Amino acid sequence: MSDAEKAGYKSIALDIAQRIVSGEMPVNSKISGRSLLAGQYHVSPETIRKAMGLLKEEKIVSVSQGKEITIISSSKAYEYITKNNYLKSVYSLKQDLQMLLHEKQTIDRRFESLLVEIIDASDRLQNLRPYNPVELKN
């Protein structure tokens, strides 16, 4: 297990607790298998097992012999978040960062579009000739 994974299982437990409190993962629902969660969080199944162990100790989830994970308490999840409010959820921070990067790309495209418009308008102004009135005779 890497150092990031050793520190990460606490952040994953906190993130899952936040997802429970938000209703994304309702009480009495089953949590996806460790392998699926490991893929979501980009860690090993062992890291997920440790995160689930923390949540089990706090009576937020129950883990059956068949390794089925069931959410049993949103109030305990809320208490866990409150106790561990100094921890930041790596997963949530990553989502925030991805959202900001997307917004930045949108703004960059708008800048580029405006710059092209300014350059085009500038080029058209340079090509205008001063108005020289001409007298027409019938």
Protein Blocks (a to p, Z undefined) as FASTA:
>chain_A
ZZklmmmmmmmmmmmmmmmmnomagghiacddfklmmmmnopafklmmmmmmmmmmnoma
ccdfkopacdfbfklmmmmmmmmmmpccfklmmmmmmmmmmmmmmmmmmmmmmmmmmmmm
mmmmmmpccdddddddZZ
